[in-house]
Amino acid sequence: MAMPPLAIVTLRVRSFRNIASADVTLNPRLNVVCGDNAQGKTSLLEATYVLATSRSFRTNRVADVIAFKTDAAHVDAHVREQDINRHQAVGISHLGRFAEVEGKPSRPLAQYAVLTPVVVFDATSLSLVTGSGPERRKLMDRLALYASPSSYVDALAYARAMRARRRVLETRGSTSRDLDPWEELMARHGSSWASARAAAVHSLAVFAHEVFLAIGRMTSSLSMGFRPGAPDDPNAFRAALVQAREHDRRHRSDAVGRHKDDIHFALDSRSARFNASQGERRVIVLSTKLAEIRLLRRLRGVTPIFLLDDISTELDTTRTEAFMSAVRDADPQVLLTTTRPELIPHRNLWTASDHAHHCLRAGTLVPS
């Protein structure tokens, strides 16, 4: 089997949550990170995610990753893509964050975020089905960034215009003519942004349906669709904003807008959020993650690195084997954490040279 075209070769972590210092050489295929609870396993995955994206998957405030009584966290790695090696680094302080490639600052950070694609599954991922919407919007925007980089520009412009509209409503009222240009910008950029989100969901749905049938071992059919929080047409969107002015002024909120865009998951046309069992929801989320890997591979040209946090607690033995088989076939570099490595069927799927064990104790790597 050929080597995966994208892999982290060496990873160095400093002052990151409960990891004071860790240096690890990773197998290009499967890496099983074992240890008891609260020993730093998830922190190692989070550090990898920060290295790849400059963001955390556990908190919106990235400074939270800085170890107690230290001033900054640092993660750097040597990454191999195809036949090219590069050095990447991310530093985080209470004043902000920086990202570097080959020792040179990377700007904007959105451009850095697509350099080393990564997909993560952790306990919060289940909110893709059961949550109120933020995780689903993050998913749409991650995919849209790869498919349509201008969607990030639209998202920033939309957010600026929305904040300005709110200020005008609060200070000058719902009849102010100053609202017109901001609503025009919201409608124009918001409609472009929604178009990118919708296209990403449509592409993801095709892959997710296929994966769900393969790993779910069930006859139900998975579908997903984009649900807009505002009219698609810019003129209709602007008209809706005008109509909602007084409501938005009184309630200090936005009745329509991109903050209400969502993904609807369904099993056999029934809402998965309200009708799927706990086991089915887990399979839906894992299928979505594998579908994300397939889609990013098509968009970016390399298979993303896959981070799996304690997968052995989420599935029964049969589904774990089916899922891990699908992961092996997708052929990403994998970092997988577990408290019970004996439950992971890796020896049946990867050769001895294609997997490695790493153990953490109190934030320190120890011999496995």
SETORMI-833444 format. One record per residue (C-alpha): residue in three letters; residue number from 1; x, y, z. Coordinates in pm, whole numbers, plus 50000, padded with zeros to 5 digits. Example, Ala and Ser with C-alpha at 12.3 -4.5 7.8 and 13.67 -1.06 7.14 Angstrom:
BEGIN
+-----+-----+-------+-------+-------+
|  aa |   i |    px |    py |    pz |
+-----+-----+-------+-------+-------+
| Ala |   1 | 51230 | 49550 | 50780 |
| Ser |   2 | 51367 | 49894 | 50714 |
+-----+-----+-------+-------+-------+
//
This chain:
BEGIN
+-----+-----+-------+-------+-------+
|  aa |   i |    px |    py |    pz |
+-----+-----+-------+-------+-------+
| Met |   1 | 50000 | 50000 | 50000 |
| Ala |   2 | 50141 | 50342 | 49904 |
| Met |   3 | 50212 | 50600 | 50171 |
| Pro |   4 | 49934 | 50853 | 50237 |
| Pro |   5 | 50009 | 51173 | 50045 |
| Leu |   6 | 49963 | 51388 | 50359 |
| Ala |   7 | 50105 | 51309 | 50702 |
| Ile |   8 | 50254 | 51476 | 51008 |
| Val |   9 | 50602 | 51328 | 51054 |
| Thr |  10 | 50703 | 51481 | 51388 |
| Leu |  11 | 50494 | 51685 | 51633 |
| Arg |  12 | 50625 | 51910 | 51909 |
| Val |  13 | 50391 | 52046 | 52178 |
| Arg |  14 | 50479 | 52296 | 52450 |
| Ser |  15 | 50269 | 52440 | 52740 |
| Phe |  16 | 49945 | 52315 | 52588 |
| Arg |  17 | 49672 | 52245 | 52847 |
| Asn |  18 | 49813 | 51967 | 53069 |
| Ile |  19 | 50098 | 51884 | 52829 |
| Ala |  20 | 50410 | 52067 | 52946 |
| Ser |  21 | 50631 | 51920 | 52675 |
| Ala |  22 | 50584 | 51640 | 52425 |
| Asp |  23 | 50777 | 51534 | 52116 |
| Val |  24 | 50633 | 51250 | 51910 |
| Thr |  25 | 50719 | 51082 | 51583 |
| Leu |  26 | 50399 | 50968 | 51414 |
| Asn |  27 | 50331 | 50669 | 51194 |
| Pro |  28 | 50205 | 50787 | 50853 |
| Arg |  29 | 49900 | 50560 | 50889 |
| Leu |  30 | 49754 | 50471 | 51229 |
| Asn |  31 | 49857 | 50613 | 51568 |
| Val |  32 | 49679 | 50477 | 51876 |
| Val |  33 | 49718 | 50716 | 52170 |
| Cys |  34 | 49631 | 50532 | 52491 |
| Gly |  35 | 49609 | 50625 | 52858 |
| Asp |  36 | 49366 | 50672 | 53143 |
| Asn |  37 | 49121 | 50961 | 53151 |
| Ala |  38 | 49255 | 51315 | 53203 |
| Gln |  39 | 49612 | 51223 | 53103 |
| Gly |  40 | 49634 | 51451 | 52798 |
| Lys |  41 | 49514 | 51229 | 52512 |
| Thr |  42 | 49249 | 51472 | 52388 |
| Ser |  43 | 49492 | 51760 | 52439 |
| Leu |  44 | 49734 | 51592 | 52199 |
| Leu |  45 | 49460 | 51569 | 51935 |
| Glu |  46 | 49362 | 51929 | 52003 |
| Ala |  47 | 49723 | 52040 | 51963 |
| Thr |  48 | 49734 | 51861 | 51627 |
| Tyr |  49 | 49415 | 52038 | 51521 |
| Val |  50 | 49554 | 52376 | 51630 |
| Leu |  51 | 49872 | 52303 | 51433 |
| Ala |  52 | 49663 | 52240 | 51121 |
| Thr |  53 | 49404 | 52518 | 51155 |
| Ser |  54 | 49525 | 52768 | 51421 |
| Arg |  55 | 49192 | 52702 | 51598 |
| Ser |  56 | 49066 | 52461 | 51865 |
| Phe |  57 | 48781 | 52214 | 51824 |
| Arg |  58 | 48710 | 52228 | 52200 |
| Thr |  59 | 48671 | 52602 | 52260 |
| Asn |  60 | 48599 | 52918 | 52067 |
| Arg |  61 | 48855 | 53102 | 52282 |
| Val |  62 | 49181 | 52955 | 52162 |
| Ala |  63 | 49378 | 53111 | 52451 |
| Asp |  64 | 49211 | 52850 | 52675 |
| Val |  65 | 49469 | 52597 | 52552 |
| Ile |  66 | 49756 | 52780 | 52725 |
| Ala |  67 | 49884 | 52576 | 53018 |
| Phe |  68 | 49817 | 52708 | 53369 |
| Lys |  69 | 50076 | 52958 | 53492 |
| Thr |  70 | 50240 | 52993 | 53150 |
| Asp |  71 | 50226 | 53279 | 52903 |
| Ala |  72 | 50195 | 53098 | 52571 |
| Ala |  73 | 50137 | 52764 | 52403 |
| His |  74 | 50331 | 52643 | 52101 |
| Val |  75 | 50284 | 52361 | 51852 |
| Asp |  76 | 50503 | 52289 | 51552 |
| Ala |  77 | 50546 | 51997 | 51315 |
| His |  78 | 50718 | 51868 | 51008 |
| Val |  79 | 50451 | 51780 | 50754 |
| Arg |  80 | 50498 | 51572 | 50441 |
| Glu |  81 | 50268 | 51633 | 50144 |
| Gln |  82 | 50338 | 51416 | 49842 |
| Asp |  83 | 50717 | 51443 | 49805 |
| Ile |  84 | 50748 | 51783 | 49975 |
| Asn |  85 | 50830 | 51847 | 50341 |
| Arg |  86 | 50735 | 52167 | 50521 |
| His |  87 | 50758 | 52304 | 50873 |
| Gln |  88 | 50446 | 52458 | 51030 |
| Ala |  89 | 50408 | 52630 | 51365 |
| Val |  90 | 50132 | 52794 | 51564 |
| Gly |  91 | 50186 | 53006 | 51874 |
| Ile |  92 | 49912 | 53123 | 52107 |
| Ser |  93 | 49937 | 53390 | 52375 |
| His |  94 | 49679 | 53592 | 52564 |
| Leu |  95 | 49737 | 53867 | 52308 |
| Gly |  96 | 49658 | 53656 | 52002 |
| Arg |  97 | 49789 | 53380 | 51778 |
| Phe |  98 | 50030 | 53348 | 51491 |
| Ala |  99 | 50094 | 53084 | 51228 |
| Glu | 100 | 50413 | 53024 | 51034 |
| Val | 101 | 50514 | 52811 | 50737 |
| Glu | 102 | 50886 | 52757 | 50689 |
| Gly | 103 | 50951 | 53030 | 50944 |
| Lys | 104 | 50747 | 53293 | 50760 |
| Pro | 105 | 50420 | 53441 | 50893 |
| Ser | 106 | 50111 | 53302 | 50720 |
| Arg | 107 | 49841 | 53556 | 50641 |
| Pro | 108 | 49548 | 53542 | 50628 |
| Leu | 109 | 49486 | 53262 | 50877 |
| Ala | 110 | 49205 | 53131 | 50656 |
| Gln | 111 | 49468 | 53053 | 50394 |
| Tyr | 112 | 49678 | 52871 | 50654 |
| Ala | 113 | 49370 | 52668 | 50761 |
| Val | 114 | 49342 | 52490 | 50425 |
| Leu | 115 | 49710 | 52402 | 50398 |
| Thr | 116 | 49691 | 52083 | 50607 |
| Pro | 117 | 49331 | 51957 | 50601 |
| Val | 118 | 49214 | 51777 | 50913 |
| Val | 119 | 48886 | 51617 | 51026 |
| Val | 120 | 48805 | 51553 | 51391 |
| Phe | 121 | 48554 | 51341 | 51579 |
| Asp | 122 | 48512 | 51399 | 51953 |
| Ala | 123 | 48232 | 51396 | 52211 |
| Thr | 124 | 48095 | 51731 | 52094 |
| Ser | 125 | 48057 | 51602 | 51738 |
| Leu | 126 | 47726 | 51437 | 51830 |
| Ser | 127 | 47575 | 51787 | 51843 |
| Leu | 128 | 47586 | 51777 | 51462 |
| Val | 129 | 47259 | 51584 | 51494 |
| Thr | 130 | 47129 | 51677 | 51838 |
| Gly | 131 | 47253 | 52035 | 51882 |
| Ser | 132 | 47092 | 52368 | 51801 |
| Gly | 133 | 47303 | 52455 | 51497 |
| Pro | 134 | 47648 | 52610 | 51561 |
| Glu | 135 | 47839 | 52285 | 51491 |
| Arg | 136 | 47649 | 52235 | 51166 |
| Arg | 137 | 47727 | 52589 | 51053 |
| Lys | 138 | 48095 | 52537 | 51135 |
| Leu | 139 | 48089 | 52223 | 50921 |
| Met | 140 | 47932 | 52409 | 50628 |
| Asp | 141 | 48187 | 52689 | 50652 |
| Arg | 142 | 48487 | 52454 | 50674 |
| Leu | 143 | 48380 | 52281 | 50355 |
| Ala | 144 | 48284 | 52605 | 50181 |
| Leu | 145 | 48629 | 52748 | 50255 |
| Tyr | 146 | 48789 | 52469 | 50049 |
| Ala | 147 | 48532 | 52473 | 49769 |
| Ser | 148 | 48492 | 52850 | 49746 |
| Pro | 149 | 48764 | 53053 | 49924 |
| Ser | 150 | 48572 | 53375 | 49855 |
| Ser | 151 | 48301 | 53251 | 50095 |
| Tyr | 152 | 48530 | 53353 | 50382 |
| Val | 153 | 48543 | 53708 | 50246 |
| Asp | 154 | 48164 | 53708 | 50212 |
| Ala | 155 | 48127 | 53583 | 50570 |
| Leu | 156 | 48350 | 53861 | 50708 |
| Ala | 157 | 48175 | 54131 | 50504 |
| Tyr | 158 | 47834 | 54001 | 50609 |
| Ala | 159 | 47931 | 54002 | 50978 |
| Arg | 160 | 48061 | 54359 | 50958 |
| Ala | 161 | 47745 | 54481 | 50786 |
| Met | 162 | 47521 | 54299 | 51035 |
| Arg | 163 | 47697 | 54461 | 51331 |
| Ala | 164 | 47670 | 54803 | 51169 |
| Arg | 165 | 47298 | 54752 | 51102 |
| Arg | 166 | 47244 | 54663 | 51466 |
| Arg | 167 | 47420 | 54981 | 51579 |
| Val | 168 | 47203 | 55194 | 51350 |
| Leu | 169 | 46886 | 55027 | 51474 |
| Glu | 170 | 46986 | 55087 | 51837 |
| Thr | 171 | 47099 | 55448 | 51795 |
| Arg | 172 | 46887 | 55590 | 51511 |
| Gly | 173 | 46582 | 55367 | 51490 |
| Ser | 174 | 46414 | 55148 | 51231 |
| Thr | 175 | 46335 | 55435 | 50989 |
| Ser | 176 | 46693 | 55556 | 50946 |
| Arg | 177 | 46808 | 55576 | 50586 |
| Asp | 178 | 47152 | 55467 | 50705 |
| Leu | 179 | 47015 | 55113 | 50721 |
| Asp | 180 | 46987 | 55084 | 50343 |
| Pro | 181 | 47357 | 55040 | 50250 |
| Trp | 182 | 47420 | 54793 | 50533 |
| Glu | 183 | 47121 | 54581 | 50436 |
| Glu | 184 | 47236 | 54589 | 50075 |
| Leu | 185 | 47574 | 54451 | 50181 |
| Met | 186 | 47413 | 54187 | 50404 |
| Ala | 187 | 47189 | 54073 | 50119 |
| Arg | 188 | 47464 | 54062 | 49859 |
| His | 189 | 47736 | 53894 | 50065 |
| Gly | 190 | 47490 | 53680 | 50259 |
| Ser | 191 | 47338 | 53532 | 49945 |
| Ser | 192 | 47682 | 53444 | 49805 |
| Trp | 193 | 47782 | 53291 | 50136 |
| Ala | 194 | 47462 | 53085 | 50149 |
| Ser | 195 | 47519 | 52960 | 49796 |
| Ala | 196 | 47863 | 52826 | 49898 |
| Arg | 197 | 47716 | 52665 | 50209 |
| Ala | 198 | 47435 | 52499 | 50013 |
| Ala | 199 | 47674 | 52361 | 49752 |
| Ala | 200 | 47896 | 52216 | 50027 |
| Val | 201 | 47600 | 52042 | 50194 |
| His | 202 | 47481 | 51898 | 49863 |
| Ser | 203 | 47823 | 51750 | 49787 |
| Leu | 204 | 47864 | 51616 | 50141 |
| Ala | 205 | 47521 | 51448 | 50134 |
| Val | 206 | 47615 | 51224 | 49842 |
| Phe | 207 | 47918 | 51081 | 50023 |
| Ala | 208 | 47743 | 51058 | 50362 |
| His | 209 | 47463 | 50845 | 50220 |
| Glu | 210 | 47714 | 50596 | 50076 |
| Val | 211 | 47919 | 50574 | 50395 |
| Phe | 212 | 47612 | 50537 | 50617 |
| Leu | 213 | 47498 | 50231 | 50424 |
| Ala | 214 | 47846 | 50080 | 50448 |
| Ile | 215 | 47913 | 50123 | 50821 |
| Gly | 216 | 47562 | 50144 | 50964 |
| Arg | 217 | 47464 | 49786 | 50878 |
| Met | 218 | 47102 | 49903 | 50849 |
| Thr | 219 | 46839 | 49948 | 50581 |
| Ser | 220 | 46755 | 50312 | 50659 |
| Ser | 221 | 46860 | 50580 | 50413 |
| Leu | 222 | 47046 | 50891 | 50530 |
| Ser | 223 | 46982 | 51225 | 50363 |
| Met | 224 | 47077 | 51580 | 50446 |
| Gly | 225 | 46974 | 51914 | 50306 |
| Phe | 226 | 47052 | 52283 | 50341 |
| Arg | 227 | 46790 | 52491 | 50524 |
| Pro | 228 | 46838 | 52863 | 50460 |
| Gly | 229 | 46779 | 53115 | 50735 |
| Ala | 230 | 46698 | 53386 | 50481 |
| Pro | 231 | 46575 | 53406 | 50120 |
| Asp | 232 | 46827 | 53294 | 49858 |
| Asp | 233 | 46759 | 53586 | 49625 |
| Pro | 234 | 46944 | 53906 | 49733 |
| Asn | 235 | 46643 | 54129 | 49659 |
| Ala | 236 | 46412 | 53906 | 49860 |
| Phe | 237 | 46667 | 53890 | 50142 |
| Arg | 238 | 46692 | 54268 | 50151 |
| Ala | 239 | 46314 | 54302 | 50156 |
| Ala | 240 | 46297 | 54060 | 50450 |
| Leu | 241 | 46554 | 54269 | 50637 |
| Val | 242 | 46349 | 54585 | 50579 |
| Gln | 243 | 46034 | 54414 | 50702 |
| Ala | 244 | 46213 | 54289 | 51015 |
| Arg | 245 | 46363 | 54624 | 51116 |
| Glu | 246 | 46124 | 54711 | 51398 |
| His | 247 | 46125 | 54356 | 51531 |
| Asp | 248 | 46505 | 54350 | 51531 |
| Arg | 249 | 46524 | 54691 | 51702 |
| Arg | 250 | 46285 | 54591 | 51981 |
| His | 251 | 46433 | 54247 | 52043 |
| Arg | 252 | 46796 | 54341 | 51971 |
| Ser | 253 | 46824 | 54031 | 51754 |
| Asp | 254 | 46800 | 53935 | 51388 |
| Ala | 255 | 46481 | 53766 | 51272 |
| Val | 256 | 46634 | 53652 | 50942 |
| Gly | 257 | 46991 | 53592 | 50839 |
| Arg | 258 | 47275 | 53355 | 50780 |
| His | 259 | 47297 | 53280 | 51155 |
| Lys | 260 | 46988 | 53065 | 51101 |
| Asp | 261 | 47122 | 52860 | 50809 |
| Asp | 262 | 47120 | 52492 | 50902 |
| Ile | 263 | 47159 | 52132 | 50788 |
| His | 264 | 46867 | 51894 | 50818 |
| Phe | 265 | 46956 | 51527 | 50875 |
| Ala | 266 | 46689 | 51267 | 50798 |
| Leu | 267 | 46652 | 50891 | 50811 |
| Asp | 268 | 46397 | 50772 | 50557 |
| Ser | 269 | 46260 | 51130 | 50538 |
| Arg | 270 | 46213 | 51154 | 50917 |
| Ser | 271 | 46409 | 51406 | 51123 |
| Ala | 272 | 46715 | 51233 | 51268 |
| Arg | 273 | 46728 | 51483 | 51552 |
| Phe | 274 | 46392 | 51371 | 51688 |
| Asn | 275 | 46349 | 51016 | 51554 |
| Ala | 276 | 46692 | 50851 | 51535 |
| Ser | 277 | 46813 | 50627 | 51816 |
| Gln | 278 | 47131 | 50711 | 52005 |
| Gly | 279 | 47320 | 50447 | 51807 |
| Glu | 280 | 47186 | 50577 | 51476 |
| Arg | 281 | 47290 | 50932 | 51566 |
| Arg | 282 | 47645 | 50815 | 51632 |
| Val | 283 | 47658 | 50637 | 51296 |
| Ile | 284 | 47518 | 50947 | 51123 |
| Val | 285 | 47792 | 51165 | 51272 |
| Leu | 286 | 48070 | 50918 | 51193 |
| Ser | 287 | 47936 | 50878 | 50839 |
| Thr | 288 | 47938 | 51257 | 50804 |
| Lys | 289 | 48300 | 51270 | 50920 |
| Leu | 290 | 48409 | 51005 | 50669 |
| Ala | 291 | 48210 | 51187 | 50402 |
| Glu | 292 | 48394 | 51506 | 50497 |
| Ile | 293 | 48723 | 51324 | 50439 |
| Arg | 294 | 48609 | 51210 | 50093 |
| Leu | 295 | 48487 | 51556 | 49997 |
| Leu | 296 | 48800 | 51736 | 50119 |
| Arg | 297 | 49013 | 51484 | 49930 |
| Arg | 298 | 48825 | 51576 | 49613 |
| Leu | 299 | 48850 | 51950 | 49681 |
| Arg | 300 | 49207 | 51966 | 49816 |
| Gly | 301 | 49370 | 51676 | 49632 |
| Val | 302 | 49502 | 51500 | 49946 |
| Thr | 303 | 49335 | 51291 | 50215 |
| Pro | 304 | 49286 | 51489 | 50538 |
| Ile | 305 | 49441 | 51377 | 50865 |
| Phe | 306 | 49174 | 51210 | 51082 |
| Leu | 307 | 49156 | 51272 | 51458 |
| Leu | 308 | 48936 | 51031 | 51654 |
| Asp | 309 | 48879 | 51087 | 52024 |
| Asp | 310 | 48781 | 50775 | 52221 |
| Ile | 311 | 48586 | 50605 | 51943 |
| Ser | 312 | 48561 | 50281 | 52144 |
| Thr | 313 | 48297 | 50435 | 52373 |
| Glu | 314 | 48070 | 50537 | 52088 |
| Leu | 315 | 47998 | 50214 | 51896 |
| Asp | 316 | 47938 | 49846 | 51957 |
| Thr | 317 | 48198 | 49594 | 51842 |
| Thr | 318 | 48037 | 49520 | 51505 |
| Arg | 319 | 47999 | 49886 | 51408 |
| Thr | 320 | 48345 | 49970 | 51539 |
| Glu | 321 | 48494 | 49708 | 51308 |
| Ala | 322 | 48289 | 49833 | 51012 |
| Phe | 323 | 48384 | 50193 | 51084 |
| Met | 324 | 48755 | 50120 | 51127 |
| Ser | 325 | 48750 | 49919 | 50805 |
| Ala | 326 | 48602 | 50222 | 50627 |
| Val | 327 | 48869 | 50445 | 50783 |
| Arg | 328 | 49143 | 50207 | 50662 |
| Asp | 329 | 48997 | 50214 | 50310 |
| Ala | 330 | 48987 | 50596 | 50312 |
| Asp | 331 | 49361 | 50584 | 50389 |
| Pro | 332 | 49419 | 50895 | 50599 |
| Gln | 333 | 49682 | 50936 | 50864 |
| Val | 334 | 49490 | 50863 | 51186 |
| Leu | 335 | 49544 | 50974 | 51545 |
| Leu | 336 | 49307 | 50778 | 51766 |
| Thr | 337 | 49275 | 50806 | 52143 |
| Thr | 338 | 49140 | 50535 | 52370 |
| Thr | 339 | 49145 | 50416 | 52728 |
| Arg | 340 | 49105 | 50057 | 52604 |
| Pro | 341 | 49326 | 49986 | 52303 |
| Glu | 342 | 49219 | 49621 | 52305 |
| Leu | 343 | 48877 | 49732 | 52176 |
| Ile | 344 | 49025 | 49884 | 51859 |
| Pro | 345 | 49048 | 49621 | 51581 |
| His | 346 | 49360 | 49773 | 51431 |
| Arg | 347 | 49570 | 49458 | 51414 |
| Asn | 348 | 49320 | 49300 | 51173 |
| Leu | 349 | 49328 | 49603 | 50943 |
| Trp | 350 | 49679 | 49751 | 50956 |
| Thr | 351 | 50011 | 49567 | 50936 |
| Ala | 352 | 50258 | 49596 | 51223 |
| Ser | 353 | 50459 | 49857 | 51032 |
| Asp | 354 | 50149 | 50063 | 50961 |
| His | 355 | 50048 | 50142 | 51317 |
| Ala | 356 | 50215 | 50277 | 51630 |
| His | 357 | 50120 | 50309 | 51996 |
| His | 358 | 50181 | 50617 | 52207 |
| Cys | 359 | 50090 | 50634 | 52577 |
| Leu | 360 | 50030 | 50944 | 52786 |
| Arg | 361 | 50050 | 50972 | 53161 |
| Ala | 362 | 49999 | 51306 | 53335 |
| Gly | 363 | 50061 | 51491 | 53010 |
| Thr | 364 | 50388 | 51307 | 52939 |
| Leu | 365 | 50458 | 51049 | 52671 |
| Val | 366 | 50570 | 50720 | 52826 |
| Pro | 367 | 50683 | 50389 | 52668 |
| Ser | 368 | 50386 | 50185 | 52544 |
+-----+-----+-------+-------+-------+
//
